[in-house]
């Protein structure tokens, strides 16, 4: 079955708005990303401006990154994106997500992931959503497990073939209850 997935221009949840990252978002997004503790467990230290510039340029270049805004304050609190639409595997990946520390530990990640998953599973042919998380990023692994994602395997990935990073691969399926019962 073919995957008919459309990248959203905007998604809304009760507390958050996600919209495509634009060039003029650089300053506000860098302020959000400039906290070194956000990247403490991540192999790429994106709080460093030169590294953040490459990250931002990749977001603009692929056109898939979504800026995350708090609807009440209009504050930029992070980004996420859909990527790797795979028709053979009937899957799409969600990742490159970060949130400012004020939004850690509460319901923000779950609410944001819920609106992303609803969008992805709203398309005919999308049966699995995949998450790639650096093996060193235990904080994000625990967060994705908290929403019910299952560990699959490890693989090497990167922005470029010259800088691969080992990742844990997690997934959720459209019929997650059936998978949980069979394990």
Buried (B, 14 or more C-beta within 10 A) or exposed (E): EEBEBEBBEEBEBEBBBBBBBEEEBBEBBBEBBBBEEBBEBBBBEBBEEEBBEEBBEBBBEBEBBBBBBBEEEEBBBBBBBBBBBBBEEBBBBBBBBBBBEEBEEEEBBEBBBBBBBEBBBEBEBBBBBBBBBBBBBEEBBEBBEEBBBBBEEEEEBEBEEEEEBEBBBBBBBBEBEEBEEEE
